[in-house]
Amino acid sequence: QVLLVESGGDLVQTGGSLRLTCAASGKIFSIITMGWYRQAPGKHRELVATSTSGGGTNYADSGKGRFTISRDNAKNTVYLQMNSLKPEDTAVYYCALRGYLDYGADGGDYWGQGTQVTVSS
């Protein structure tokens, strides 16, 4: 079983910064990618950023230049540094993991419970 626990969400003013943390635990054979998604009320969940085990990163246009994803493979932990926050960044931010739970298993996607980020204007 895979457990993803997010932390770091908070209420901040426009222009402020937050650092989100997601720690993965459980029986994970191999992690392909870890990343962040967000969902605002009444909106679909959308990609924020992803990080591959090989060091590659992918960002949605909304966060480019403001957000930075980083990863500690030894700890199975991924971070999202968010700077210059805007009210439109307000959402529940979810950690996601894509990987294999066992040697011969197919890959799967796993999600955390989410952490609330609120940016006031």
C-alpha positions as CSV (number, residue, x, y, z in Angstrom):
1,Q,0.0,0.0,0.0
2,V,1.3,3.5,-0.9
3,L,0.7,6.4,1.4
4,L,1.3,10.0,0.2
5,V,1.2,12.7,2.8
6,E,1.2,16.4,1.8
7,S,2.0,19.3,4.0
8,G,2.8,23.0,3.8
9,G,-0.4,24.5,2.6
10,D,-1.4,27.7,4.2
11,L,-3.1,31.1,3.8
12,V,-0.8,33.7,2.3
13,Q,-1.1,37.1,0.7
14,T,-0.6,37.8,-3.0
15,G,3.1,37.7,-3.7
16,G,3.9,35.4,-0.9
17,S,5.6,32.0,-1.0
18,L,4.9,28.5,0.2
19,R,6.8,25.2,0.1
20,L,4.8,22.1,-0.2
21,T,6.1,18.7,0.8
22,C,5.0,15.2,-0.1
23,A,6.4,12.1,1.5
24,A,5.7,8.7,0.0
25,S,5.8,5.6,2.1
26,G,4.8,2.0,1.8
27,K,5.7,-0.8,-0.4
28,I,7.0,0.9,-3.5
29,F,9.2,-1.0,-5.9
30,S,10.0,1.8,-8.3
31,I,8.9,5.4,-8.7
32,I,8.6,6.7,-12.2
33,T,7.4,10.2,-11.5
34,M,6.2,12.3,-8.6
35,G,4.3,15.5,-9.0
36,W,1.7,18.0,-8.0
37,Y,-1.8,18.7,-9.2
38,R,-4.3,21.2,-8.0
39,Q,-8.1,21.5,-7.9
40,A,-10.0,24.7,-7.3
41,P,-13.7,24.6,-6.3
42,G,-15.8,23.9,-9.3
43,K,-12.8,23.2,-11.5
44,H,-11.1,20.1,-12.8
45,R,-7.9,18.8,-11.3
46,E,-5.0,20.1,-13.3
47,L,-1.3,19.5,-13.6
48,V,1.1,21.8,-11.7
49,A,4.5,20.1,-12.0
50,T,6.0,16.6,-12.2
51,S,9.5,15.3,-11.6
52,T,10.9,12.1,-13.0
53,S,13.4,9.8,-11.3
54,G,16.0,10.8,-13.9
55,G,15.8,14.4,-13.0
56,G,13.4,15.7,-15.6
57,T,10.7,18.2,-14.8
58,N,7.5,19.4,-16.3
59,Y,5.6,22.5,-15.5
60,A,2.2,23.8,-16.4
61,D,2.3,27.2,-18.0
62,S,0.5,28.7,-15.0
63,G,3.4,28.0,-12.7
64,K,6.4,28.5,-15.0
65,G,8.8,31.0,-13.6
66,R,7.2,30.9,-10.2
67,F,7.1,27.3,-9.2
68,T,9.9,24.9,-8.7
69,I,9.6,21.1,-8.2
70,S,12.4,19.2,-6.5
71,R,12.8,15.7,-5.3
72,D,14.8,13.7,-2.8
73,N,14.9,10.2,-4.2
74,A,16.4,8.7,-1.0
75,K,13.5,9.9,1.0
76,N,10.8,9.4,-1.7
77,T,9.9,13.0,-1.1
78,V,8.9,15.7,-3.6
79,Y,8.7,19.4,-2.9
80,L,7.0,22.3,-4.6
81,Q,8.4,25.8,-4.0
82,M,5.8,28.3,-5.0
83,N,6.7,32.0,-5.2
84,S,4.9,35.1,-6.3
85,L,1.6,33.5,-5.5
86,K,-1.6,34.8,-7.0
87,P,-5.2,34.4,-5.9
88,E,-5.8,32.1,-8.9
89,D,-3.3,29.7,-7.3
90,T,-5.9,29.0,-4.6
91,A,-6.7,25.3,-4.7
92,V,-6.3,22.0,-3.0
93,Y,-2.9,20.7,-4.0
94,Y,-2.5,17.0,-4.4
95,C,0.6,14.9,-4.5
96,A,0.7,12.2,-7.1
97,L,3.0,9.2,-7.7
98,R,3.3,7.0,-10.7
99,G,5.3,3.8,-10.1
100,Y,5.4,0.1,-9.7
101,L,4.4,-1.6,-6.4
102,D,6.2,-4.8,-7.2
103,Y,8.8,-6.2,-9.6
104,G,6.4,-7.8,-12.1
105,A,3.5,-5.4,-11.6
106,D,2.1,-2.9,-14.0
107,G,2.5,0.8,-13.3
108,G,-0.1,2.7,-11.3
109,D,-1.1,6.1,-10.2
110,Y,-1.5,7.1,-6.5
111,W,-2.8,10.2,-4.8
112,G,-2.4,12.0,-1.5
113,Q,-5.2,13.6,0.4
114,G,-4.3,17.2,-0.5
115,T,-3.3,20.3,1.2
116,Q,-5.1,23.6,1.0
117,V,-3.4,26.6,-0.4
118,T,-5.3,29.9,-0.1
119,V,-3.9,33.2,-1.6
120,S,-5.7,36.3,-0.5
121,S,-6.0,39.4,-2.5
